[in-house]
Amino acid sequence: MNKELFEALDVLEKEKGISKDYMIEKIEAALISAFRKENAGNENARVKLDPVKQDVKLYKQLTVVEEVLDESTEISLEDAHRKSKRYKIGDIFEIELKTKNFGRIAAQAAKQVIIQGIREAERGNMIREYEEKKEEIVSAVVVRVDPTTANATLEIGKNEMVLFRNEQIPGETLQVGDRIKVFITEIKKETRGPSIILSRIHPGLVSRLFELEVPEIKDGIVEIKRIAREAGSRTKIAVYSNDERVDAIGACIGPKGARKNNIAAELCGEKLDIIPYSDDLEVFISAALAPATVDSVVKLPDSDRAFRVAVSDDQLSLAIGKEGQNARLAARLTGAKIDIKSSRAASEEE
């Protein structure tokens, strides 16, 4: 049995990355717990696991005293001297016990502690692994979808995690077997285990998808400056080229629109407006209101971040967008307060 135990520890270390020394500590604690449970918690013990000899030894510990008051925890100096004259008052005298004497209940208790140790180690490994992946995207396979909540259980590597319905793209219907990409937003260390928060609506997902699809972004030639997103509907992304020979927008769109289309497909057809970034806020606002054509952008006197935008009558509804979405995203992208009016109305106010 000892041989099987140590072989199991080797497998755990190799396949799950759980340290053998860590598990030995847990097993020793489990055996001590089982021993104390069999003895109403009144006796002291020490367990020694030797991975080299593949040996498990259990020792009952007694304190050497002049006069014994509790036989379960003490031994007289006279009795201790029968084994060795080196013992003195206060020393620990050990008697080896055979682990096969453990009862069924004690063995079960030990087993539960060992299982708990494995779970704790796995949770620790998961936290360390995914802390490095925070704010990154990972590939996942849908393995279950709850018919009541629509929460999806995903397989990511060797782990299963939940993508909650409120983190799924609106209108998206996930099916078992679907391969998707998710953004890791947060790792929470909770008592019941690590909680890894996944998202498909976070703007970071769009940013990382562009990094994967556009080599110029990965190489640092093109930068993503800002993103404003309403998941499932529209995203505006502002980009800038650090090389005047490279067109930032063209790089993001790709040959025949391939790069942009690949990202849109991953996002369930979400519209992507790729905007040229500018430090000149008036120029930036004008670009951010695409696909509308802007006639003028004027800063209002009462604020550094408030602007009046004038567009022709036939561009007004396009600039504002359905339910104000285009104007809202442009304002979020630029950080400005934007008041859109027709050019005729703007001139009358002046």
Buried (B, 14 or more C-beta within 10 A) or exposed (E): EBEEBBEEBEEBBEEEEBBBEBBBBBBBBBBBBBBBBBBEEEBBBBBEBEEEEBEBBBBBBBBBBEEBEEEEBBBBBEBBEEEEEEBEEEBBBBEEBEBEEBEEEBBEBBEEBBEEBBEBBBBBBBBEBBEEBEEEBBEBBBEBBEEEEBBBBBBBEEBEBBBBBEBBBBEBEBEEEBEBBBBBBEBEEEEEBBEBBBBBBBBBBBBBBBBBBBEBBEEEBBBBBBBBBBBBBBBBBBBBBEEEEEBBBBBBBBEEEEBBBBBBEBBBBBBBBBBBBBEEBBBBBBBBBBEBEBBBBBBEEEEEEBBBBBBBEEBBEBBBBEEEBBBBBBBBBBEBEBBBBBBEEBEEEE
